[in-house]
Amino acid sequence: MISINNLTFEIGSRALYDEANWHIKPGDKVGLIGANGAGKSTLLRLIVGQYAPTSGTISMAKDLKIGYLNQDLLSYHSDKSILYVAMEAFERQNQLHAEIEDLLAKLETDYSDDILNKLSDRQLEFEALDGYNVEFKAHEILAGLGFSEEEQKRPLATFSGGWRMRVMLAKILLQTPDILLLDEPTNHMDLPSIKWLENYLQAFDGAIVIVSHDRYFLDRIIKKTVESRKGKLTLYAGNYSFYLEEKELRNELQANQFKNQQAKIKQEERLIERFRAKASKAKMAQSRIKALDRMERIEDVDDDNPTVNFSFKFSKPSGRHVVTLDHISKSYPNLEILKNTSAIIEKGDKIALIGANGKGKSTLLRIVAGADNQFEGKSEHGHNVSQTFFAQHQLEALHLENSILAELQAFAPKHTETELRSILGCFLFTGDDAFKKIKVLSGGEKSRVALAKALTADANFLALDEPTNHLDMQSVNILIQALQQFEGTFIVVSHDRYFLDHVANKIWYIEDKEIKEYPGTYQEYEEWASKRLVKTEVKPEKKVKEEPKVKKEKQAPSEDRTRLLSKKNKELSTLEKKIEEQEISVKDLEQKLADEAVYSDATKLQETTRAYNSAKAELTHYQEQWEQLAEEIMELEND
């Protein structure tokens, strides 16, 4: 389909690609990955012909239809409705439709055979191209990407950048290309739209190449992974998770080969040094020197996954209740977001606030952070709460003439330069990068600076709005590590499911204009929500039979139900204590198994292993009981 042979592409004196090779086959679903600056977006531009290779070739069939989504499409401007813009994809159908309308108008005064024949020909072609269904297809795809019927009638120019990008994606999908080249397609998408796009791409018959930092999105779509690194393209025959495992194995093999080769080189150098001065051995020494020069050197493995080695601390811990929301109501003209809802953020909570765009996530986050005071009810911060609020608009608050280091020094004067340089190193600003001016940084680099600032603040409570936007996988991984080490409390809005699953211990979502809470990780919430959806889909049949009970269900909870809820919550607390105690027992037994006195004694090892397996099984049993009980409590609370 597309063949890339010995591709070299130079920018100034730097070779972004150096004799790289890759063959994209029909039906391939590939994730193109690599660090920022590795040339992923550049490679897509080379494929579509926007850039020309320095040397090498990119060959493909002349009639190959390519759909290319990139950030440049944001510059497309139109005062037409987004439905009209999306339907521009059907170029030939639109042309035929216009000709048919024109011929029908002529037919009112001219009944000649010529007009009738032309009309018949155009109608047959229009029908063969499924022209009567193109508007329905456009409606369907726009709806899947989150546009309501009313919004589809609005002009493209009235939408923000992220929403305009969705319209351009809809237009590309409607063109049904042979291959899709998608550069960060999930940027600015909410979770429902991402899931819809996943399902669409899974069923897409053509080839797909995706550049994305969303590893869950990649895992669900791609079958192959191509890594752009050091000017080469390396193929891995699996999804992103497979790539991580396979790369670790390859790195381990390479590290061993490097180690063995270095030992061999040192041995040869010692022999050469020893025999060089002896006339009788000089010829042999020269032969060995030439052999060393000819040796193909194996490179040592680079660490592509920097770790956070700085402890993010604060001077004062907060009280138990960090934020209390009491009977909050919030409305915009013609839109009610929250209605008489209450919630509490407690010390140690790591909350992921999720949901579709337009449901009020960012509004609720601003209320929690104290950045929005135009609402009914009370939002109060607890004892000793010190807060930092990160939002995308704060990138604009960075001082453009400051260096990165000076920006952090002005914000966190209590930290030493060494500490701040260490933090910047965690966020991929190493060496002289710290002295770069803010004004020369990319959007992703500015995001990293703003995040570094947020985490250097003496704050025990963080409110983070889409912190992973513009970050590559390395940077997302660094942020995950930082938040996992953070000992305070935080609430975060994000559409990156991998990120959420690794940082959150509670899920908040807005439903029926109320704040609802799920006590678990994002993955656990997803499983619970999918089961709940199945139950909801079954309910309509029951409602027909049980219609008289509807009124009773709307009444206040009965005493029996309240008593049952209280009982189950007590059971949940008891189980949590048991789980905590059992986890300590399991850890103790793990330490015993690592004790030489135990593993060197067969009898002790057998007894300790048996005790460990028993304790582990009991812990699993308690955890399963907790999950079942938590589901029952959530169902009782939502009934």
Secondary structure as UniProt FT lines:
FT   STRAND          2..11
FT   TURN            12..13
FT   STRAND          14..24
FT   TURN            26..27
FT   STRAND          29..33
FT   TURN            36..37
FT   HELIX           40..48
FT   STRAND          55..60
FT   TURN            62..63
FT   STRAND          66..69
FT   HELIX           71..75
FT   HELIX           82..87
FT   TURN            88..89
FT   HELIX           91..107
FT   TURN            108..109
FT   HELIX           113..128
FT   TURN            129..130
FT   HELIX           131..133
FT   HELIX           134..144
FT   TURN            145..146
FT   TURN            149..150
FT   HELIX           151..153
FT   HELIX           156..158
FT   HELIX           161..174
FT   STRAND          179..183
FT   TURN            185..188
FT   HELIX           191..203
FT   STRAND          207..211
FT   HELIX           215..221
FT   STRAND          224..229
FT   TURN            230..231
FT   STRAND          232..236
FT   HELIX           240..276
FT   HELIX           279..281
FT   HELIX           282..294
FT   STRAND          321..332
FT   TURN            333..334
FT   STRAND          335..346
FT   TURN            347..348
FT   STRAND          350..354
FT   TURN            357..358
FT   HELIX           361..369
FT   STRAND          376..381
FT   TURN            383..384
FT   STRAND          387..390
FT   HELIX           392..397
FT   TURN            400..401
FT   HELIX           404..411
FT   TURN            413..414
FT   HELIX           417..426
FT   TURN            427..428
FT   HELIX           431..435
FT   HELIX           438..440
FT   HELIX           443..456
FT   STRAND          461..465
FT   TURN            467..470
FT   HELIX           473..485
FT   STRAND          489..493
FT   HELIX           497..503
FT   STRAND          506..511
FT   TURN            512..513
FT   STRAND          514..518
FT   HELIX           522..545
FT   HELIX           547..549
FT   HELIX           550..554
FT   HELIX           559..593
FT   HELIX           596..599
FT   HELIX           602..638
//
